Amino acid sequence: MSEINTASLLRVGPDVLHAQAALLSETERRQMASVALLRLAALEDGLLPEGDPAPVDGVVSEAAADAIDRWLDAHIVVPEPDEQACRRYHAAHASRYARGERIQARHILFAVTEGVDIQALRSRAEQVLIAVRAEPERFAEHAQAQSNCPTGQQGGDLGWLDAHDCAPEFAQALFGQDDTQAHTGVLPRLVHSRFGLHVVEVLTRQPGQPQAFEQVREAVAQTLRQQAFATAVRQACTLLAAQHGVEGADIDAATSPLLQ
């Protein structure tokens, strides 16, 4: 039997979350480690029975997931953003709250189906992403050869889209970006959705109409609450990592351990 390369382990406290952490992205390693740390915190608080099984490939039990939610409710306090903070954020990120933004795009879908080797699928998608970033003129060719979407036969063409035409996680990656990020061309990273992994090229972008602060105040406030929650969870995970030990993931590098 070949020996396990301990340098590639993802470990939190006594639990090995993944034996080949090098196959995971940095975000995936941080996500798994953060959830495992919160599970240990829930155990310490008596919110989870001692017999709860350790995470398998980073996935916790249903009971652990519920206990983590209760631990977060008890320990994470999110301050209510004030009017001035909301106005400053809106002024700096007005494009995120514009209405009517449209894009013309095409994609190459690597579908996640039952039994698929996720790591192999991601590796293939990353290779295609690199290839089309180097030669975007061959995007349609790659779509026809690689895409699991029927649009592949039309070179991956999705036509004109607005945010309501897309799955929420897909729309989040494509719409409402700050002006510095709202570029056209092949997106530099894979887009994850409920359907799989997407290589996406934005061909044309039509900006939406800005909305006055009064029209979007609650949406702005909710964004600031989410940011405050993510910061508090990150700080909690940093303290838990110092207590229990983490191997194979850099918890301090996470900008949002649970929400990425």
LOKE-6569 format. One record per residue (C-alpha): x, y, z; residue in one letter. Coordinates in nm, 2 decimals, padded with zeros to 4 digits. Layout:
BEGIN
<rec><c1>X</c1><c2>Y</c2><c3>Z</c3><res>A</res></rec>
...
! end
This chain:
BEGIN
<rec><c1>00.00</c1><c2>00.00</c2><c3>00.00</c3><res>M</res></rec>
<rec><c1>00.13</c1><c2>00.34</c2><c3>-00.09</c3><res>S</res></rec>
<rec><c1>00.19</c1><c2>00.59</c2><c3>00.19</c3><res>E</res></rec>
<rec><c1>-00.03</c1><c2>00.89</c2><c3>00.22</c3><res>I</res></rec>
<rec><c1>00.16</c1><c2>01.22</c2><c3>00.15</c3><res>N</res></rec>
<rec><c1>00.09</c1><c2>01.41</c2><c3>00.47</c3><res>T</res></rec>
<rec><c1>00.19</c1><c2>01.73</c2><c3>00.30</c3><res>A</res></rec>
<rec><c1>-00.12</c1><c2>01.71</c2><c3>00.09</c3><res>S</res></rec>
<rec><c1>-00.36</c1><c2>01.65</c2><c3>00.38</c3><res>L</res></rec>
<rec><c1>-00.63</c1><c2>01.90</c2><c3>00.48</c3><res>L</res></rec>
<rec><c1>-00.67</c1><c2>01.86</c2><c3>00.85</c3><res>R</res></rec>
<rec><c1>-00.86</c1><c2>02.04</c2><c3>01.12</c3><res>V</res></rec>
<rec><c1>-00.78</c1><c2>01.93</c2><c3>01.48</c3><res>G</res></rec>
<rec><c1>-00.79</c1><c2>01.55</c2><c3>01.48</c3><res>P</res></rec>
<rec><c1>-01.00</c1><c2>01.52</c2><c3>01.16</c3><res>D</res></rec>
<rec><c1>-00.85</c1><c2>01.47</c2><c3>00.81</c3><res>V</res></rec>
<rec><c1>-01.10</c1><c2>01.64</c2><c3>00.58</c3><res>L</res></rec>
<rec><c1>-00.93</c1><c2>01.55</c2><c3>00.25</c3><res>H</res></rec>
<rec><c1>-00.63</c1><c2>01.33</c2><c3>00.17</c3><res>A</res></rec>
<rec><c1>-00.55</c1><c2>01.51</c2><c3>-00.15</c3><res>Q</res></rec>
<rec><c1>-00.59</c1><c2>01.88</c2><c3>-00.07</c3><res>A</res></rec>
<rec><c1>-00.37</c1><c2>01.98</c2><c3>-00.36</c3><res>A</res></rec>
<rec><c1>-00.65</c1><c2>01.89</c2><c3>-00.59</c3><res>L</res></rec>
<rec><c1>-00.88</c1><c2>02.15</c2><c3>-00.43</c3><res>L</res></rec>
<rec><c1>-00.88</c1><c2>02.52</c2><c3>-00.49</c3><res>S</res></rec>
<rec><c1>-00.77</c1><c2>02.75</c2><c3>-00.21</c3><res>E</res></rec>
<rec><c1>-01.13</c1><c2>02.86</c2><c3>-00.17</c3><res>T</res></rec>
<rec><c1>-01.25</c1><c2>02.50</c2><c3>-00.13</c3><res>E</res></rec>
<rec><c1>-00.98</c1><c2>02.43</c2><c3>00.13</c3><res>R</res></rec>
<rec><c1>-01.07</c1><c2>02.74</c2><c3>00.33</c3><res>R</res></rec>
<rec><c1>-01.45</c1><c2>02.65</c2><c3>00.31</c3><res>Q</res></rec>
<rec><c1>-01.40</c1><c2>02.30</c2><c3>00.43</c3><res>M</res></rec>
<rec><c1>-01.16</c1><c2>02.40</c2><c3>00.71</c3><res>A</res></rec>
<rec><c1>-01.39</c1><c2>02.68</c2><c3>00.83</c3><res>S</res></rec>
<rec><c1>-01.70</c1><c2>02.46</c2><c3>00.84</c3><res>V</res></rec>
<rec><c1>-01.50</c1><c2>02.19</c2><c3>01.03</c3><res>A</res></rec>
<rec><c1>-01.38</c1><c2>02.45</c2><c3>01.28</c3><res>L</res></rec>
<rec><c1>-01.73</c1><c2>02.57</c2><c3>01.34</c3><res>L</res></rec>
<rec><c1>-01.84</c1><c2>02.21</c2><c3>01.39</c3><res>R</res></rec>
<rec><c1>-01.57</c1><c2>02.17</c2><c3>01.66</c3><res>L</res></rec>
<rec><c1>-01.70</c1><c2>02.49</c2><c3>01.83</c3><res>A</res></rec>
<rec><c1>-02.05</c1><c2>02.35</c2><c3>01.83</c3><res>A</res></rec>
<rec><c1>-01.93</c1><c2>02.03</c2><c3>01.99</c3><res>L</res></rec>
<rec><c1>-01.76</c1><c2>02.23</c2><c3>02.26</c3><res>E</res></rec>
<rec><c1>-02.07</c1><c2>02.42</c2><c3>02.33</c3><res>D</res></rec>
<rec><c1>-02.27</c1><c2>02.10</c2><c3>02.37</c3><res>G</res></rec>
<rec><c1>-02.48</c1><c2>02.18</c2><c3>02.06</c3><res>L</res></rec>
<rec><c1>-02.38</c1><c2>01.85</c2><c3>01.89</c3><res>L</res></rec>
<rec><c1>-02.35</c1><c2>01.50</c2><c3>02.04</c3><res>P</res></rec>
<rec><c1>-02.00</c1><c2>01.36</c2><c3>02.09</c3><res>E</res></rec>
<rec><c1>-02.08</c1><c2>01.07</c2><c3>01.86</c3><res>G</res></rec>
<rec><c1>-02.14</c1><c2>01.30</c2><c3>01.55</c3><res>D</res></rec>
<rec><c1>-01.93</c1><c2>01.16</c2><c3>01.27</c3><res>P</res></rec>
<rec><c1>-01.63</c1><c2>01.35</c2><c3>01.15</c3><res>A</res></rec>
<rec><c1>-01.66</c1><c2>01.53</c2><c3>00.82</c3><res>P</res></rec>
<rec><c1>-01.62</c1><c2>01.31</c2><c3>00.51</c3><res>V</res></rec>
<rec><c1>-01.44</c1><c2>01.50</c2><c3>00.23</c3><res>D</res></rec>
<rec><c1>-01.53</c1><c2>01.82</c2><c3>00.41</c3><res>G</res></rec>
<rec><c1>-01.90</c1><c2>01.74</c2><c3>00.43</c3><res>V</res></rec>
<rec><c1>-02.05</c1><c2>01.75</c2><c3>00.78</c3><res>V</res></rec>
<rec><c1>-02.36</c1><c2>01.57</c2><c3>00.90</c3><res>S</res></rec>
<rec><c1>-02.71</c1><c2>01.72</c2><c3>00.89</c3><res>E</res></rec>
<rec><c1>-02.70</c1><c2>01.75</c2><c3>01.27</c3><res>A</res></rec>
<rec><c1>-02.37</c1><c2>01.93</c2><c3>01.25</c3><res>A</res></rec>
<rec><c1>-02.49</c1><c2>02.17</c2><c3>00.99</c3><res>A</res></rec>
<rec><c1>-02.79</c1><c2>02.26</c2><c3>01.22</c3><res>D</res></rec>
<rec><c1>-02.56</c1><c2>02.29</c2><c3>01.52</c3><res>A</res></rec>
<rec><c1>-02.33</c1><c2>02.53</c2><c3>01.33</c3><res>I</res></rec>
<rec><c1>-02.63</c1><c2>02.75</c2><c3>01.25</c3><res>D</res></rec>
<rec><c1>-02.73</c1><c2>02.76</c2><c3>01.62</c3><res>R</res></rec>
<rec><c1>-02.37</c1><c2>02.83</c2><c3>01.72</c3><res>W</res></rec>
<rec><c1>-02.35</c1><c2>03.12</c2><c3>01.47</c3><res>L</res></rec>
<rec><c1>-02.68</c1><c2>03.26</c2><c3>01.60</c3><res>D</res></rec>
<rec><c1>-02.54</c1><c2>03.26</c2><c3>01.95</c3><res>A</res></rec>
<rec><c1>-02.20</c1><c2>03.39</c2><c3>01.89</c3><res>H</res></rec>
<rec><c1>-02.21</c1><c2>03.62</c2><c3>01.58</c3><res>I</res></rec>
<rec><c1>-02.35</c1><c2>03.97</c2><c3>01.64</c3><res>V</res></rec>
<rec><c1>-02.41</c1><c2>04.17</c2><c3>01.33</c3><res>V</res></rec>
<rec><c1>-02.44</c1><c2>04.55</c2><c3>01.39</c3><res>P</res></rec>
<rec><c1>-02.71</c1><c2>04.74</c2><c3>01.20</c3><res>E</res></rec>
<rec><c1>-02.55</c1><c2>04.97</c2><c3>00.94</c3><res>P</res></rec>
<rec><c1>-02.63</c1><c2>05.33</c2><c3>00.99</c3><res>D</res></rec>
<rec><c1>-02.75</c1><c2>05.57</c2><c3>00.72</c3><res>E</res></rec>
<rec><c1>-02.42</c1><c2>05.73</c2><c3>00.66</c3><res>Q</res></rec>
<rec><c1>-02.24</c1><c2>05.40</c2><c3>00.60</c3><res>A</res></rec>
<rec><c1>-02.52</c1><c2>05.29</c2><c3>00.36</c3><res>C</res></rec>
<rec><c1>-02.49</c1><c2>05.62</c2><c3>00.16</c3><res>R</res></rec>
<rec><c1>-02.12</c1><c2>05.59</c2><c3>00.14</c3><res>R</res></rec>
<rec><c1>-02.14</c1><c2>05.23</c2><c3>00.01</c3><res>Y</res></rec>
<rec><c1>-02.41</c1><c2>05.32</c2><c3>-00.24</c3><res>H</res></rec>
<rec><c1>-02.20</c1><c2>05.61</c2><c3>-00.37</c3><res>A</res></rec>
<rec><c1>-01.90</c1><c2>05.39</c2><c3>-00.42</c3><res>A</res></rec>
<rec><c1>-02.09</c1><c2>05.09</c2><c3>-00.57</c3><res>H</res></rec>
<rec><c1>-02.38</c1><c2>05.25</c2><c3>-00.75</c3><res>A</res></rec>
<rec><c1>-02.34</c1><c2>05.02</c2><c3>-01.05</c3><res>S</res></rec>
<rec><c1>-02.43</c1><c2>04.72</c2><c3>-00.84</c3><res>R</res></rec>
<rec><c1>-02.78</c1><c2>04.86</c2><c3>-00.79</c3><res>Y</res></rec>
<rec><c1>-02.85</c1><c2>04.97</c2><c3>-01.15</c3><res>A</res></rec>
<rec><c1>-03.15</c1><c2>04.83</c2><c3>-01.33</c3><res>R</res></rec>
<rec><c1>-03.18</c1><c2>04.71</c2><c3>-01.68</c3><res>G</res></rec>
<rec><c1>-02.82</c1><c2>04.60</c2><c3>-01.73</c3><res>E</res></rec>
<rec><c1>-02.79</c1><c2>04.36</c2><c3>-02.03</c3><res>R</res></rec>
<rec><c1>-02.50</c1><c2>04.15</c2><c3>-02.16</c3><res>I</res></rec>
<rec><c1>-02.44</c1><c2>03.95</c2><c3>-02.48</c3><res>Q</res></rec>
<rec><c1>-02.25</c1><c2>03.64</c2><c3>-02.38</c3><res>A</res></rec>
<rec><c1>-02.14</c1><c2>03.29</c2><c3>-02.47</c3><res>R</res></rec>
<rec><c1>-02.03</c1><c2>03.00</c2><c3>-02.25</c3><res>H</res></rec>
<rec><c1>-01.88</c1><c2>02.66</c2><c3>-02.23</c3><res>I</res></rec>
<rec><c1>-02.06</c1><c2>02.44</c2><c3>-01.98</c3><res>L</res></rec>
<rec><c1>-01.89</c1><c2>02.15</c2><c3>-01.79</c3><res>F</res></rec>
<rec><c1>-02.19</c1><c2>01.99</c2><c3>-01.64</c3><res>A</res></rec>
<rec><c1>-02.19</c1><c2>01.84</c2><c3>-01.29</c3><res>V</res></rec>
<rec><c1>-02.39</c1><c2>01.51</c2><c3>-01.32</c3><res>T</res></rec>
<rec><c1>-02.43</c1><c2>01.21</c2><c3>-01.09</c3><res>E</res></rec>
<rec><c1>-02.10</c1><c2>01.02</c2><c3>-01.06</c3><res>G</res></rec>
<rec><c1>-01.89</c1><c2>01.27</c2><c3>-01.24</c3><res>V</res></rec>
<rec><c1>-01.53</c1><c2>01.31</c2><c3>-01.12</c3><res>D</res></rec>
<rec><c1>-01.54</c1><c2>01.67</c2><c3>-01.00</c3><res>I</res></rec>
<rec><c1>-01.16</c1><c2>01.72</c2><c3>-00.98</c3><res>Q</res></rec>
<rec><c1>-01.11</c1><c2>01.59</c2><c3>-01.33</c3><res>A</res></rec>
<rec><c1>-01.40</c1><c2>01.80</c2><c3>-01.46</c3><res>L</res></rec>
<rec><c1>-01.25</c1><c2>02.11</c2><c3>-01.29</c3><res>R</res></rec>
<rec><c1>-00.91</c1><c2>02.04</c2><c3>-01.43</c3><res>S</res></rec>
<rec><c1>-01.06</c1><c2>02.01</c2><c3>-01.78</c3><res>R</res></rec>
<rec><c1>-01.25</c1><c2>02.33</c2><c3>-01.74</c3><res>A</res></rec>
<rec><c1>-00.94</c1><c2>02.51</c2><c3>-01.62</c3><res>E</res></rec>
<rec><c1>-00.75</c1><c2>02.39</c2><c3>-01.92</c3><res>Q</res></rec>
<rec><c1>-01.01</c1><c2>02.52</c2><c3>-02.16</c3><res>V</res></rec>
<rec><c1>-01.03</c1><c2>02.85</c2><c3>-01.97</c3><res>L</res></rec>
<rec><c1>-00.66</c1><c2>02.90</c2><c3>-02.02</c3><res>I</res></rec>
<rec><c1>-00.68</c1><c2>02.80</c2><c3>-02.39</c3><res>A</res></rec>
<rec><c1>-00.96</c1><c2>03.05</c2><c3>-02.47</c3><res>V</res></rec>
<rec><c1>-00.80</c1><c2>03.33</c2><c3>-02.27</c3><res>R</res></rec>
<rec><c1>-00.49</c1><c2>03.28</c2><c3>-02.49</c3><res>A</res></rec>
<rec><c1>-00.69</c1><c2>03.25</c2><c3>-02.81</c3><res>E</res></rec>
<rec><c1>-01.04</c1><c2>03.39</c2><c3>-02.77</c3><res>P</res></rec>
<rec><c1>-01.10</c1><c2>03.37</c2><c3>-03.14</c3><res>E</res></rec>
<rec><c1>-01.13</c1><c2>02.99</c2><c3>-03.09</c3><res>R</res></rec>
<rec><c1>-01.40</c1><c2>03.01</c2><c3>-02.82</c3><res>F</res></rec>
<rec><c1>-01.68</c1><c2>02.88</c2><c3>-03.06</c3><res>A</res></rec>
<rec><c1>-01.46</c1><c2>02.59</c2><c3>-03.16</c3><res>E</res></rec>
<rec><c1>-01.40</c1><c2>02.49</c2><c3>-02.80</c3><res>H</res></rec>
<rec><c1>-01.77</c1><c2>02.53</c2><c3>-02.72</c3><res>A</res></rec>
<rec><c1>-01.87</c1><c2>02.30</c2><c3>-03.00</c3><res>Q</res></rec>
<rec><c1>-01.62</c1><c2>02.04</c2><c3>-02.89</c3><res>A</res></rec>
<rec><c1>-01.64</c1><c2>02.06</c2><c3>-02.51</c3><res>Q</res></rec>
<rec><c1>-01.97</c1><c2>02.22</c2><c3>-02.39</c3><res>S</res></rec>
<rec><c1>-02.24</c1><c2>02.01</c2><c3>-02.23</c3><res>N</res></rec>
<rec><c1>-02.50</c1><c2>02.27</c2><c3>-02.31</c3><res>C</res></rec>
<rec><c1>-02.70</c1><c2>02.26</c2><c3>-02.64</c3><res>P</res></rec>
<rec><c1>-02.58</c1><c2>02.61</c2><c3>-02.71</c3><res>T</res></rec>
<rec><c1>-02.24</c1><c2>02.45</c2><c3>-02.78</c3><res>G</res></rec>
<rec><c1>-02.35</c1><c2>02.38</c2><c3>-03.14</c3><res>Q</res></rec>
<rec><c1>-02.40</c1><c2>02.76</c2><c3>-03.18</c3><res>Q</res></rec>
<rec><c1>-02.05</c1><c2>02.83</c2><c3>-03.04</c3><res>G</res></rec>
<rec><c1>-02.19</c1><c2>02.87</c2><c3>-02.69</c3><res>G</res></rec>
<rec><c1>-02.40</c1><c2>03.17</c2><c3>-02.78</c3><res>D</res></rec>
<rec><c1>-02.64</c1><c2>03.27</c2><c3>-02.50</c3><res>L</res></rec>
<rec><c1>-02.77</c1><c2>03.58</c2><c3>-02.68</c3><res>G</res></rec>
<rec><c1>-02.87</c1><c2>03.89</c2><c3>-02.48</c3><res>W</res></rec>
<rec><c1>-02.93</c1><c2>03.83</c2><c3>-02.11</c3><res>L</res></rec>
<rec><c1>-03.04</c1><c2>04.03</c2><c3>-01.81</c3><res>D</res></rec>
<rec><c1>-03.00</c1><c2>03.91</c2><c3>-01.45</c3><res>A</res></rec>
<rec><c1>-03.35</c1><c2>03.76</c2><c3>-01.44</c3><res>H</res></rec>
<rec><c1>-03.26</c1><c2>03.52</c2><c3>-01.72</c3><res>D</res></rec>
<rec><c1>-02.99</c1><c2>03.35</c2><c3>-01.52</c3><res>C</res></rec>
<rec><c1>-02.95</c1><c2>03.13</c2><c3>-01.22</c3><res>A</res></rec>
<rec><c1>-02.87</c1><c2>03.36</c2><c3>-00.92</c3><res>P</res></rec>
<rec><c1>-02.52</c1><c2>03.24</c2><c3>-00.88</c3><res>E</res></rec>
<rec><c1>-02.45</c1><c2>03.29</c2><c3>-01.25</c3><res>F</res></rec>
<rec><c1>-02.61</c1><c2>03.64</c2><c3>-01.25</c3><res>A</res></rec>
<rec><c1>-02.40</c1><c2>03.73</c2><c3>-00.95</c3><res>Q</res></rec>
<rec><c1>-02.08</c1><c2>03.67</c2><c3>-01.14</c3><res>A</res></rec>
<rec><c1>-02.19</c1><c2>03.86</c2><c3>-01.45</c3><res>L</res></rec>
<rec><c1>-02.41</c1><c2>04.15</c2><c3>-01.34</c3><res>F</res></rec>
<rec><c1>-02.39</c1><c2>04.44</c2><c3>-01.09</c3><res>G</res></rec>
<rec><c1>-02.01</c1><c2>04.45</c2><c3>-01.10</c3><res>Q</res></rec>
<rec><c1>-01.82</c1><c2>04.77</c2><c3>-01.01</c3><res>D</res></rec>
<rec><c1>-01.71</c1><c2>04.97</c2><c3>-01.31</c3><res>D</res></rec>
<rec><c1>-01.35</c1><c2>04.84</c2><c3>-01.26</c3><res>T</res></rec>
<rec><c1>-01.47</c1><c2>04.48</c2><c3>-01.29</c3><res>Q</res></rec>
<rec><c1>-01.75</c1><c2>04.53</c2><c3>-01.55</c3><res>A</res></rec>
<rec><c1>-01.53</c1><c2>04.43</c2><c3>-01.85</c3><res>H</res></rec>
<rec><c1>-01.59</c1><c2>04.24</c2><c3>-02.16</c3><res>T</res></rec>
<rec><c1>-01.40</c1><c2>03.94</c2><c3>-02.28</c3><res>G</res></rec>
<rec><c1>-01.33</c1><c2>03.60</c2><c3>-02.13</c3><res>V</res></rec>
<rec><c1>-01.39</c1><c2>03.61</c2><c3>-01.76</c3><res>L</res></rec>
<rec><c1>-01.06</c1><c2>03.53</c2><c3>-01.58</c3><res>P</res></rec>
<rec><c1>-01.22</c1><c2>03.26</c2><c3>-01.36</c3><res>R</res></rec>
<rec><c1>-01.46</c1><c2>02.98</c2><c3>-01.39</c3><res>L</res></rec>
<rec><c1>-01.82</c1><c2>03.06</c2><c3>-01.30</c3><res>V</res></rec>
<rec><c1>-01.98</c1><c2>02.81</c2><c3>-01.07</c3><res>H</res></rec>
<rec><c1>-02.36</c1><c2>02.75</c2><c3>-01.09</c3><res>S</res></rec>
<rec><c1>-02.60</c1><c2>02.47</c2><c3>-01.00</c3><res>R</res></rec>
<rec><c1>-02.55</c1><c2>02.34</c2><c3>-01.35</c3><res>F</res></rec>
<rec><c1>-02.17</c1><c2>02.31</c2><c3>-01.33</c3><res>G</res></rec>
<rec><c1>-01.87</c1><c2>02.50</c2><c3>-01.43</c3><res>L</res></rec>
<rec><c1>-01.88</c1><c2>02.77</c2><c3>-01.70</c3><res>H</res></rec>
<rec><c1>-01.62</c1><c2>02.93</c2><c3>-01.91</c3><res>V</res></rec>
<rec><c1>-01.78</c1><c2>03.27</c2><c3>-02.00</c3><res>V</res></rec>
<rec><c1>-01.71</c1><c2>03.54</c2><c3>-02.25</c3><res>E</res></rec>
<rec><c1>-01.90</c1><c2>03.87</c2><c3>-02.23</c3><res>V</res></rec>
<rec><c1>-01.92</c1><c2>04.00</c2><c3>-02.59</c3><res>L</res></rec>
<rec><c1>-02.11</c1><c2>04.32</c2><c3>-02.52</c3><res>T</res></rec>
<rec><c1>-02.23</c1><c2>04.50</c2><c3>-02.21</c3><res>R</res></rec>
<rec><c1>-02.52</c1><c2>04.76</c2><c3>-02.19</c3><res>Q</res></rec>
<rec><c1>-02.51</c1><c2>04.94</c2><c3>-01.85</c3><res>P</res></rec>
<rec><c1>-02.83</c1><c2>04.97</c2><c3>-01.66</c3><res>G</res></rec>
<rec><c1>-03.00</c1><c2>05.28</c2><c3>-01.52</c3><res>Q</res></rec>
<rec><c1>-02.87</c1><c2>05.40</c2><c3>-01.18</c3><res>P</res></rec>
<rec><c1>-03.11</c1><c2>05.39</c2><c3>-00.89</c3><res>Q</res></rec>
<rec><c1>-03.14</c1><c2>05.66</c2><c3>-00.63</c3><res>A</res></rec>
<rec><c1>-03.02</c1><c2>05.57</c2><c3>-00.28</c3><res>F</res></rec>
<rec><c1>-03.37</c1><c2>05.59</c2><c3>-00.14</c3><res>E</res></rec>
<rec><c1>-03.49</c1><c2>05.32</c2><c3>-00.39</c3><res>Q</res></rec>
<rec><c1>-03.23</c1><c2>05.07</c2><c3>-00.29</c3><res>V</res></rec>
<rec><c1>-03.15</c1><c2>05.16</c2><c3>00.07</c3><res>R</res></rec>
<rec><c1>-03.26</c1><c2>04.82</c2><c3>00.21</c3><res>E</res></rec>
<rec><c1>-03.06</c1><c2>04.63</c2><c3>-00.05</c3><res>A</res></rec>
<rec><c1>-02.75</c1><c2>04.83</c2><c3>00.05</c3><res>V</res></rec>
<rec><c1>-02.81</c1><c2>04.77</c2><c3>00.41</c3><res>A</res></rec>
<rec><c1>-02.84</c1><c2>04.40</c2><c3>00.36</c3><res>Q</res></rec>
<rec><c1>-02.51</c1><c2>04.39</c2><c3>00.17</c3><res>T</res></rec>
<rec><c1>-02.34</c1><c2>04.56</c2><c3>00.46</c3><res>L</res></rec>
<rec><c1>-02.50</c1><c2>04.32</c2><c3>00.71</c3><res>R</res></rec>
<rec><c1>-02.37</c1><c2>04.03</c2><c3>00.50</c3><res>Q</res></rec>
<rec><c1>-02.02</c1><c2>04.18</c2><c3>00.49</c3><res>Q</res></rec>
<rec><c1>-02.02</c1><c2>04.23</c2><c3>00.87</c3><res>A</res></rec>
<rec><c1>-02.14</c1><c2>03.87</c2><c3>00.92</c3><res>F</res></rec>
<rec><c1>-01.86</c1><c2>03.74</c2><c3>00.69</c3><res>A</res></rec>
<rec><c1>-01.60</c1><c2>03.94</c2><c3>00.88</c3><res>T</res></rec>
<rec><c1>-01.72</c1><c2>03.82</c2><c3>01.22</c3><res>A</res></rec>
<rec><c1>-01.72</c1><c2>03.46</c2><c3>01.10</c3><res>V</res></rec>
<rec><c1>-01.37</c1><c2>03.50</c2><c3>00.96</c3><res>R</res></rec>
<rec><c1>-01.25</c1><c2>03.64</c2><c3>01.29</c3><res>Q</res></rec>
<rec><c1>-01.42</c1><c2>03.35</c2><c3>01.48</c3><res>A</res></rec>
<rec><c1>-01.26</c1><c2>03.09</c2><c3>01.25</c3><res>C</res></rec>
<rec><c1>-00.92</c1><c2>03.26</c2><c3>01.29</c3><res>T</res></rec>
<rec><c1>-00.95</c1><c2>03.22</c2><c3>01.67</c3><res>L</res></rec>
<rec><c1>-01.07</c1><c2>02.86</c2><c3>01.64</c3><res>L</res></rec>
<rec><c1>-00.79</c1><c2>02.77</c2><c3>01.40</c3><res>A</res></rec>
<rec><c1>-00.54</c1><c2>02.89</c2><c3>01.66</c3><res>A</res></rec>
<rec><c1>-00.71</c1><c2>02.68</c2><c3>01.92</c3><res>Q</res></rec>
<rec><c1>-00.75</c1><c2>02.35</c2><c3>01.72</c3><res>H</res></rec>
<rec><c1>-00.49</c1><c2>02.38</c2><c3>01.45</c3><res>G</res></rec>
<rec><c1>-00.54</c1><c2>02.37</c2><c3>01.07</c3><res>V</res></rec>
<rec><c1>-00.32</c1><c2>02.20</c2><c3>00.82</c3><res>E</res></rec>
<rec><c1>-00.35</c1><c2>02.25</c2><c3>00.45</c3><res>G</res></rec>
<rec><c1>-00.56</c1><c2>02.57</c2><c3>00.44</c3><res>A</res></rec>
<rec><c1>-00.48</c1><c2>02.94</c2><c3>00.51</c3><res>D</res></rec>
<rec><c1>-00.78</c1><c2>03.05</c2><c3>00.72</c3><res>I</res></rec>
<rec><c1>-00.64</c1><c2>03.40</c2><c3>00.76</c3><res>D</res></rec>
<rec><c1>-00.65</c1><c2>03.45</c2><c3>00.38</c3><res>A</res></rec>
<rec><c1>-01.02</c1><c2>03.40</c2><c3>00.35</c3><res>A</res></rec>
<rec><c1>-01.23</c1><c2>03.71</c2><c3>00.28</c3><res>T</res></rec>
<rec><c1>-01.55</c1><c2>03.52</c2><c3>00.35</c3><res>S</res></rec>
<rec><c1>-01.51</c1><c2>03.16</c2><c3>00.47</c3><res>P</res></rec>
<rec><c1>-01.87</c1><c2>03.05</c2><c3>00.44</c3><res>L</res></rec>
<rec><c1>-02.00</c1><c2>03.28</c2><c3>00.17</c3><res>L</res></rec>
<rec><c1>-01.75</c1><c2>03.24</c2><c3>-00.11</c3><res>Q</res></rec>
! end
